Amino acid sequence: MDFDKLAIGTDIEEIERFSNKTLEQDEKFLRKIYTPAELEYCFKDKQSASHLCARYCAKEAVVKALSQFEISDVFYGDIEILNHENNSPYCIIKKYPNIEIKVSLSHSKTYATATVLCFYGIN
């Protein structure tokens, strides 16, 4: 494997930072960071802060990993963290379809974390 085409990123955040976020009060902030599909997923149950925080961590981890490829034109709103039917997360960056991203999310009562592996141009 060509390790120049592999990057890793990780992030951890306190869920409390997201505990008071609502679409009604924080719409501008939330829509800057999250896609409509992400917001729909995050606010569909009472664990919205955990979901928002975990996705924020994933986006931050992606940005960190992409910096290893000297890519700096991807912002949080460009990164979409969705779920497969089996509920496992996956990541899409539409402006870089040649980057494959594997993502792992986790959270406890107080923290959320994400780790990503990015594969750039591997076929």
N, CA, C and O of each residue as an XYZ file, in Angstrom:
492
protein
N       0.839     -1.185      0.000
C       0.000      0.000      0.000
C       0.878      1.240      0.000
O       1.902      1.285      0.681
N       0.481      2.228     -0.753
C       1.175      3.509     -0.806
C       0.683      4.379      0.352
O      -0.409      4.942      0.288
N       1.489      4.488      1.407
C       1.066      5.204      2.602
C       0.996      6.712      2.390
O       0.454      7.418      3.240
N       1.529      7.229      1.278
C       1.359      8.643      0.960
C      -0.079      8.942      0.564
O      -0.480     10.105      0.513
N      -0.856      7.907      0.285
C      -2.249      8.080     -0.111
C      -3.211      7.722      1.021
O      -4.413      7.575      0.798
N      -2.681      7.585      2.230
C      -3.473      7.227      3.404
C      -3.275      8.283      4.473
O      -2.148      8.696      4.745
N      -4.377      8.724      5.085
C      -4.293      9.705      6.170
C      -5.294      9.334      7.250
O      -6.316      8.708      6.968
N      -5.004      9.718      8.478
C      -5.876      9.457      9.613
C      -6.176     10.765     10.323
O      -5.341     11.669     10.368
N      -7.356     10.854     10.869
C      -7.742     12.018     11.665
C      -8.612     11.564     12.820
O      -9.330     10.571     12.705
N      -8.557     12.275     13.923
C      -9.393     11.950     15.075
C      -9.771     13.232     15.797
O      -9.073     14.241     15.697
N     -10.867     13.187     16.516
C     -11.292     14.327     17.315
C     -12.168     13.835     18.454
O     -12.826     12.800     18.346
N     -12.169     14.585     19.538
C     -13.023     14.316     20.690
C     -13.563     15.646     21.186
O     -12.837     16.639     21.234
N     -14.826     15.666     21.551
C     -15.485     16.883     22.022
C     -16.419     16.537     23.181
O     -16.858     15.397     23.331
N     -16.707     17.551     23.994
C     -17.690     17.397     25.059
C     -19.089     17.576     24.476
O     -19.359     18.559     23.786
N     -19.966     16.632     24.755
C     -21.333     16.675     24.245
C     -22.067     17.898     24.782
O     -22.950     18.432     24.111
N     -21.718     18.339     25.965
C     -22.358     19.496     26.590
C     -22.352     20.727     25.668
O     -23.283     21.531     25.702
N     -21.314     20.870     24.855
C     -21.235     22.007     23.916
C     -22.425     22.049     22.964
O     -22.750     23.107     22.426
N     -23.078     20.904     22.751
C     -24.161     20.792     21.785
C     -25.521     20.575     22.455
O     -26.532     20.428     21.768
N     -25.549     20.555     23.769
C     -26.769     20.160     24.483
C     -27.907     21.155     24.360
O     -29.067     20.758     24.469
N     -27.632     22.402     24.143
C     -28.693     23.399     24.054
C     -28.969     23.846     22.627
O     -29.681     24.829     22.425
N     -28.436     23.166     21.651
C     -28.628     23.541     20.250
C     -30.013     23.089     19.773
O     -30.402     21.935     19.948
N     -30.735     24.018     19.176
C     -32.029     23.702     18.576
C     -32.081     24.341     17.198
O     -31.401     25.333     16.935
N     -32.888     23.767     16.330
C     -33.046     24.344     14.989
C     -33.676     25.731     15.066
O     -33.365     26.606     14.259
N     -34.552     25.923     16.029
C     -35.234     27.209     16.144
C     -34.272     28.320     16.578
O     -34.319     29.420     16.027
N     -33.414     28.054     17.540
C     -32.535     29.083     18.092
C     -31.173     29.160     17.401
O     -30.557     30.225     17.381
N     -30.706     28.079     16.850
C     -29.339     28.008     16.326
C     -29.296     27.628     14.851
O     -28.321     27.034     14.391
N     -30.335     27.961     14.115
C     -30.444     27.508     12.731
C     -29.261     27.943     11.875
O     -28.719     27.126     11.131
N     -28.850     29.192     11.958
C     -27.745     29.681     11.126
C     -26.463     28.900     11.398
O     -25.787     28.469     10.464
N     -26.128     28.719     12.667
C     -24.937     27.959     13.057
C     -25.037     26.511     12.576
O     -24.103     25.993     11.966
N     -26.159     25.865     12.849
C     -26.320     24.450     12.498
C     -26.278     24.230     10.988
O     -25.673     23.263     10.525
N     -26.900     25.095     10.229
C     -26.926     24.922      8.768
C     -25.585     25.228      8.126
O     -25.330     24.806      6.998
N     -24.732     25.946      8.820
C     -23.372     26.193      8.320
C     -22.509     24.934      8.445
O     -21.633     24.693      7.615
N     -22.759     24.145      9.473
C     -21.932     22.979      9.765
C     -22.526     21.676      9.232
O     -21.794     20.806      8.761
N     -23.839     21.543      9.305
C     -24.501     20.274      8.995
C     -25.371     20.386      7.739
O     -25.919     21.445      7.436
N     -25.481     19.271      7.023
C     -26.365     19.208      5.868
C     -27.799     18.966      6.348
O     -28.004     18.545      7.487
N     -28.792     19.229      5.489
C     -30.176     18.951      5.884
C     -30.404     17.499      6.313
O     -31.135     17.246      7.270
N     -29.790     16.552      5.620
C     -29.956     15.144      5.981
C     -29.354     14.850      7.357
O     -29.916     14.072      8.128
N     -28.222     15.464      7.662
C     -27.611     15.275      8.978
C     -28.498     15.853     10.078
O     -28.689     15.228     11.121
N     -29.033     17.036      9.845
C     -29.900     17.658     10.850
C     -31.157     16.828     11.076
O     -31.613     16.675     12.209
N     -31.707     16.301     10.006
C     -32.890     15.442     10.149
C     -32.567     14.237     11.024
O     -33.332     13.896     11.926
N     -31.438     13.595     10.756
C     -31.028     12.439     11.560
C     -30.790     12.833     13.019
O     -31.277     12.164     13.931
N     -30.051     13.909     13.239
C     -29.668     14.295     14.596
C     -30.860     14.678     15.460
O     -30.864     14.400     16.660
N     -31.866     15.307     14.875
C     -32.993     15.789     15.663
C     -34.193     14.843     15.664
O     -35.271     15.218     16.123
N     -34.018     13.621     15.157
C     -35.165     12.719     15.125
C     -35.414     12.021     16.468
O     -36.462     11.402     16.651
N     -34.467     12.114     17.405
C     -34.718     11.557     18.732
C     -34.107     12.453     19.813
O     -33.552     13.509     19.509
N     -34.210     12.036     21.044
C     -33.782     12.858     22.184
C     -32.270     12.945     22.352
O     -31.793     13.727     23.174
N     -31.511     12.170     21.599
C     -30.050     12.171     21.697
C     -29.409     13.140     20.711
O     -28.293     12.892     20.254
N     -30.083     14.233     20.373
C     -29.586     15.134     19.338
C     -28.194     15.671     19.668
O     -27.360     15.787     18.770
N     -27.925     15.996     20.911
C     -26.599     16.538     21.262
C     -25.503     15.523     20.978
O     -24.445     15.887     20.467
N     -25.736     14.266     21.299
C     -24.745     13.212     21.028
C     -24.500     13.062     19.537
O     -23.358     12.939     19.093
N     -25.578     13.074     18.769
C     -25.459     12.918     17.315
C     -24.763     14.127     16.685
O     -23.886     13.966     15.837
N     -25.149     15.325     17.095
C     -24.504     16.529     16.576
C     -23.020     16.532     16.907
O     -22.184     16.832     16.055
N     -22.702     16.198     18.145
C     -21.309     16.215     18.592
C     -20.470     15.178     17.846
O     -19.360     15.480     17.409
N     -20.989     13.966     17.701
C     -20.239     12.913     17.005
C     -19.975     13.301     15.549
O     -18.880     13.068     15.036
N     -20.967     13.890     14.886
C     -20.771     14.316     13.503
C     -19.809     15.494     13.410
O     -19.027     15.583     12.464
N     -19.861     16.384     14.372
C     -18.889     17.474     14.417
C     -17.473     16.895     14.544
O     -16.559     17.325     13.841
N     -17.301     15.931     15.430
C     -15.997     15.280     15.589
C     -15.537     14.651     14.284
O     -14.367     14.762     13.918
N     -16.450     13.991     13.580
C     -16.093     13.350     12.315
C     -15.648     14.382     11.289
O     -14.669     14.170     10.574
N     -16.358     15.488     11.217
C     -15.991     16.534     10.267
C     -14.623     17.115     10.602
O     -13.813     17.347      9.705
N     -14.362     17.350     11.868
C     -13.060     17.855     12.297
C     -11.961     16.830     11.985
O     -10.872     17.198     11.545
N     -12.249     15.563     12.211
C     -11.274     14.508     11.912
C     -10.986     14.434     10.414
O      -9.842     14.222     10.013
N     -12.012     14.607      9.590
C     -11.818     14.611      8.134
C     -10.927     15.774      7.724
O      -9.998     15.594      6.937
N     -11.199     16.963      8.247
C     -10.382     18.135      7.918
C      -8.926     17.894      8.311
O      -8.014     18.242      7.560
N      -8.705     17.303      9.478
C      -7.335     17.004      9.926
C      -6.662     16.010      8.987
O      -5.496     16.180      8.630
N      -7.395     14.973      8.589
C      -6.818     13.973      7.687
C      -6.515     14.586      6.319
O      -5.451     14.338      5.751
N      -7.429     15.373      5.797
C      -7.217     15.975      4.479
C      -6.037     16.930      4.468
O      -5.391     17.108      3.435
N      -5.753     17.542      5.600
C      -4.598     18.450      5.664
C      -3.296     17.699      5.388
O      -2.316     18.295      4.941
N      -3.286     16.400      5.654
C      -2.099     15.597      5.369
C      -1.889     15.423      3.864
O      -0.786     15.108      3.417
N      -2.960     15.633      3.082
C      -2.864     15.629      1.617
C      -2.727     17.051      1.082
O      -2.790     17.272     -0.127
N      -2.541     18.004      1.973
C      -2.460     19.433      1.654
C      -3.739     19.934      0.988
O      -3.698     20.797      0.110
N      -4.875     19.380      1.416
C      -6.190     19.821      0.957
C      -6.762     20.731      2.037
O      -6.962     20.310      3.176
N      -7.021     21.975      1.668
C      -7.523     22.934      2.662
C      -8.804     23.639      2.216
O      -9.225     24.610      2.844
N      -9.419     23.164      1.149
C     -10.630     23.825      0.652
C     -11.902     23.040      0.955
O     -12.910     23.208      0.268
N     -11.867     22.188      1.975
C     -13.041     21.445      2.410
C     -13.462     21.992      3.770
O     -12.662     22.066      4.704
N     -14.736     22.373      3.860
C     -15.277     22.940      5.086
C     -16.350     22.010      5.642
O     -16.798     21.092      4.956
N     -16.757     22.246      6.876
C     -17.697     21.338      7.543
C     -18.961     21.089      6.714
O     -19.447     19.960      6.648
N     -19.487     22.126      6.091
C     -20.694     21.964      5.284
C     -20.495     21.121      4.035
O     -21.468     20.644      3.451
N     -19.230     20.928      3.611
C     -18.908     20.099      2.447
C     -18.846     18.613      2.797
O     -18.876     17.754      1.915
N     -18.759     18.327      4.084
C     -18.587     16.956      4.576
C     -19.938     16.473      5.092
O     -20.575     17.140      5.908
N     -20.365     15.316      4.614
C     -21.653     14.783      5.059
C     -21.443     13.412      5.696
O     -20.867     12.510      5.087
N     -21.919     13.273      6.927
C     -21.835     12.015      7.666
C     -23.246     11.447      7.732
O     -24.118     12.013      8.391
N     -23.465     10.342      7.058
C     -24.773      9.687      7.007
C     -24.659      8.281      7.576
O     -23.592      7.870      8.032
N     -25.762      7.553      7.546
C     -25.760      6.187      8.058
C     -26.295      5.235      7.008
O     -27.269      5.526      6.314
N     -25.632      4.081      6.908
C     -26.143      2.987      6.079
C     -27.392      2.414      6.746
O     -27.721      2.774      7.876
N     -28.077      1.530      6.046
C     -29.272      0.899      6.613
C     -28.976      0.139      7.900
O     -29.848      0.025      8.762
N     -27.748     -0.388      8.043
C     -27.383     -1.110      9.266
C     -26.929     -0.153     10.374
O     -26.448     -0.590     11.419
N     -27.085      1.158     10.138
C     -26.760      2.241     11.069
C     -25.275      2.560     11.180
O     -24.898      3.400     11.997
N     -24.423      1.920     10.389
C     -23.003      2.268     10.409
C     -22.796      3.574      9.633
O     -23.427      3.787      8.597
N     -21.921      4.441     10.129
C     -21.737      5.743      9.482
C     -20.867      5.654      8.228
O     -20.022      4.771      8.088
N     -21.107      6.595      7.336
C     -20.233      6.762      6.175
C     -20.129      8.244      5.864
O     -20.933      9.049      6.334
N     -19.129      8.594      5.066
C     -18.810      9.996      4.812
C     -18.746     10.263      3.314
O     -18.256      9.445      2.535
N     -19.254     11.432      2.936
C     -19.221     11.874      1.545
C     -18.633     13.281      1.488
O     -19.001     14.154      2.275
N     -17.718     13.488      0.546
C     -17.253     14.831      0.198
C     -17.439     14.952     -1.308
O     -16.647     14.408     -2.077
N     -18.472     15.655     -1.728
C     -18.832     15.693     -3.150
C     -17.741     16.286     -4.021
O     -17.579     15.855     -5.162
N     -16.985     17.260     -3.529
C     -15.967     17.890     -4.379
C     -14.708     17.039     -4.504
O     -13.829     17.364     -5.302
N     -14.603     15.964     -3.738
C     -13.468     15.042     -3.836
C     -13.969     13.596     -3.904
O     -13.790     12.839     -2.950
N     -14.591     13.207     -5.014
C     -15.118     11.840     -5.114
C     -14.022     10.765     -5.160
O     -14.307      9.582     -4.977
N     -12.780     11.174     -5.402
C     -11.683     10.203     -5.456
C     -11.052      9.961     -4.080
O     -10.039      9.270     -3.975
N     -11.647     10.526     -3.031
C     -11.178     10.254     -1.677
C     -12.200      9.359     -0.988
O     -13.358      9.739     -0.815
N     -11.764      8.181     -0.603
C     -12.620      7.258      0.140
C     -12.361      7.480      1.621
O     -11.211      7.560      2.053
N     -13.434      7.578      2.395
C     -13.305      7.863      3.818
C     -14.043      6.802      4.618
O     -15.217      6.524      4.374
N     -13.349      6.225      5.561
C     -13.930      5.301      6.527
C     -14.040      6.060      7.843
O     -13.091      6.720      8.267
N     -15.186      5.965      8.479
C     -15.418      6.740      9.700
C     -15.962      5.856     10.813
O     -16.776      4.961     10.580
N     -15.497      6.125     12.016
C     -15.998      5.457     13.205
C     -16.396      6.521     14.219
O     -15.606      7.410     14.535
N     -17.629      6.430     14.732
C     -18.147      7.373     15.716
C     -18.424      6.638     17.019
O     -18.791      5.462     17.021
N     -18.242      7.349     18.124
C     -18.570      6.760     19.421
C     -18.876      7.884     20.397
O     -18.387      9.004     20.248
N     -19.693      7.570     21.400
C     -19.942      8.557     22.448
C     -20.312      7.880     23.753
O     -20.835      6.766     23.790
N     -20.017      8.601     24.815
C     -20.423      8.207     26.157
C     -21.445      9.241     26.623
O     -22.006      9.961     25.798
N     -21.693      9.327     27.907
C     -22.618     10.343     28.406
C     -22.055     11.754     28.250
O     -22.815     12.712     28.107
N     -20.734     11.887     28.278
C     -20.141     13.218     28.310
C     -19.284     13.579     27.090
O     -19.082     14.762     26.815
N     -18.787     12.598     26.369
C     -17.893     12.866     25.235
C     -18.337     12.112     23.994
O     -18.950     11.047     24.069
N     -18.008     12.697     22.852
C     -18.144     12.008     21.568
C     -16.784     12.051     20.894
O     -15.994     12.971     21.106
N     -16.530     11.048     20.088
C     -15.256     10.967     19.383
C     -15.479     10.381     17.991
O     -16.457      9.678     17.739
N     -14.552     10.689     17.106
C     -14.591     10.127     15.756
C     -13.167      9.910     15.276
O     -12.256     10.674     15.596
N     -13.003      8.860     14.508
C     -11.733      8.569     13.851
C     -12.041      8.290     12.388
O     -13.003      7.593     12.067
N     -11.218      8.841     11.509
C     -11.412      8.614     10.077
C     -10.102      8.159      9.441
O      -9.011      8.550      9.855
N     -10.251      7.327      8.430
C      -9.152      6.966      7.531
C      -9.539      7.477      6.152
O     -10.643      7.214      5.675
N      -8.649      8.193      5.523
C      -8.879      8.709      4.184
C      -7.913      8.052      3.217
O      -6.712      7.965      3.474
N      -8.453      7.595      2.110
C      -7.663      6.969      1.047
C      -7.821      7.855     -0.188
O      -8.929      8.033     -0.696
N      -6.724      8.400     -0.659
C      -6.743      9.371     -1.740
C      -6.236      8.744     -3.029
O      -5.057      8.411     -3.149
N      -7.141      8.587     -3.994
C      -6.761      8.094     -5.311
C      -6.337      6.648     -5.368
O      -5.586      6.257     -6.261
N      -6.809      5.837     -4.417
C      -6.472      4.410     -4.451
C      -7.566      3.687     -5.230
O      -8.749      3.804     -4.911
N      -7.165      2.953     -6.237
C      -8.126      2.193     -7.041
C      -7.790      0.727     -7.008
O      -8.484     -0.080     -7.626
